[in-house]
Amino acid sequence: MPRVTVLGATGSVGVSTLDVLARHRDRFEVVALTANRQVEALTAQCEAWHPAFAVMADPIAAERLAAVLRRRAPDTEVLAGEAGLARVASMAETDYVMAAIVGAAGLVPTLAAARAGKRVLLANKEALVMSGRLLTDAARASGAELLPIDSEHNAVYQCLPAGGGPSRGGVRRIVLTASGGPFRTASAATLATVTPQQACAHPNWVMGRKISVDSATMMNKGLEVIEACWLFDTGPDRVEVLVHPQSIVHSMVEYEDGSVLAQLGNPDMRTPIAHALAWPERVASGVSSLDLAAVGRLDFEPADSVRFPCLRLGYQAAAMGSGASCVLNAANEVAVEAFLDGRLAFTRIPEVIESTLADHAPGEPETLDAVLDIDARARAGALEHLRDPGRRVG
């Protein structure tokens, strides 16, 4: 019976993962659950699953959790911080790791899982964006499996030959679909006054605030272009983004003979989660059957990289290499946080990212320390641009 660690268990992907696992308690065992500061939510999950370990990224929250679990789930050992996350991701007691921590915070435990030869269910795209070569080389060296959870990359994985292996095998191009987010049809003149609440109101998907804003700016798709290049061993020139408002066709693969294979389904993260958990088998996910007659139509349109410059910046960073991708991700996280806090206008998000990219020209990072150094310097540069939009560094 595969033993599962869920990194980011209280987030939207983590909750969906536990929903799928609950349907198959005879097939999987949950051995570790982690969260950032959500003590009450993780307590409830520990009571339901009785994992051997629970980890809080925040040490103070870990102390609170330990005090509660001594009464309510005494068999669960509480760990704290990055070291605790890395331990449960790489320990011998786990076989599968759901990497669902949002942002750069998920890099270290995800890399630890890959180095330990685990099946890594990769929902944390930022880990691959920041350290693509390190992560893929680690997986190759250890025999780890990197199975994508993003609906788009999971769809590509299902459409590729040999069960979704990295070989392109006659592939002409990969087409990632995008919903277009909540502002697909909004007037460009109104975007400067967009509120966080509006940006987080995705028309099709229920997601966390950060990824919802990334969808609204289409940076999410820019990051996914970079992720696709690493996952499927291809260049950005072979990855196309196509807007598909219904979010039914999750992505497509075009072959040299003109064939195009697509994966379709209702917009529900439980589908890719169930696919990766059971692969190469198929199990029930709890997702309702797709009713194409009820959907009625499937629309597609080109992605507007002029209106949504974050997509263009994603392609730019992908062409520049891992160092630039790390800078892109760091600057985006800083800018999105500032927007959500009400300190930055929506339309200034790409400005901060582009300025930070222009200031930093890092090479290919060859170690984790090098990645973390690039990340730290890019964040500092992005913060300077928040304070002084006209500033140029270096």
Secondary structure, DSSP 8 states (H G I E B T S, - for coil): --EEEEETTTSHHHHHHHHHHHTTTTT-EEEEEEESS-HHHHHHHHHHH--SEEEESSHHHHHHHHHHHHHH-TT-EEEEHHHHHHHHHH-TT-SEEEE---GGGGHHHHHHHHHTT-EEEE--HHHHHHSHHHHHHHHHHHT-EEEE-SHHHHHHHHHSSTTT-S--TTEEEEEEEE---TTTTS-GGGGGG--HHHHT--SS----HHHHHHHHHTHHHHHHHHHHHHHTT--GGGEEEEE-TT--EEEEEEETTS-EEEEE--S-THHHHHHHHHTTS----S-----HHHH-----EE--TTTSHHHHHHHHHHHH-HHHHHHHHHHHHHHHHHHHTTSS-GGGHHHHHHHHHHH-------SHHHHHHHHHHHHHHHHHHHH-TT----
